[in-house]
Amino acid sequence: MNRINETVLDLRGLRCPHPVLQARKALREVPIGVLMLECTNPPTVIDVPHFVSRTGQLPAGEERRDDLFVFRILKQR
């Protein structure tokens, strides 16, 4: 059975635009699979989905756990 690579990027405490900038850098470096972003800055609920739509990657989930915003991005290439 093939397992999808999942990379977790801890972006807690970073304010805009740093979470998106770090995600962009990570997408260049991580293998194909899922990039999970853990953010605490509320504007990321707008910024990250917008960023994902512009990268050509796919959103793979979004959830909120108290003050933590978790985004999953499916890196295809």
Secondary structure in CASP SS format (residue, H / E / C, confidence):
PFRMAT SS
TARGET T0000
AUTHOR 0000-0000-0000
METHOD secondary structure of the structure
MODEL  1
M C 1.00
N C 1.00
R C 1.00
I C 1.00
N E 1.00
E E 1.00
T E 1.00
V E 1.00
L E 1.00
D E 1.00
L E 1.00
R C 1.00
G C 1.00
L C 1.00
R C 1.00
C C 1.00
P C 1.00
H H 1.00
P H 1.00
V H 1.00
L H 1.00
Q H 1.00
A H 1.00
R H 1.00
K H 1.00
A H 1.00
L H 1.00
R H 1.00
E H 1.00
V C 1.00
P C 1.00
I C 1.00
G E 1.00
V E 1.00
L E 1.00
M E 1.00
L E 1.00
E E 1.00
C E 1.00
T C 1.00
N C 1.00
P C 1.00
P C 1.00
T H 1.00
V H 1.00
I H 1.00
D H 1.00
V H 1.00
P H 1.00
H H 1.00
F H 1.00
V H 1.00
S H 1.00
R H 1.00
T H 1.00
G C 1.00
Q C 1.00
L E 1.00
P E 1.00
A E 1.00
G E 1.00
E E 1.00
E E 1.00
R E 1.00
R E 1.00
D C 1.00
D C 1.00
L E 1.00
F E 1.00
V E 1.00
F E 1.00
R E 1.00
I E 1.00
L E 1.00
K E 1.00
Q C 1.00
R C 1.00
END
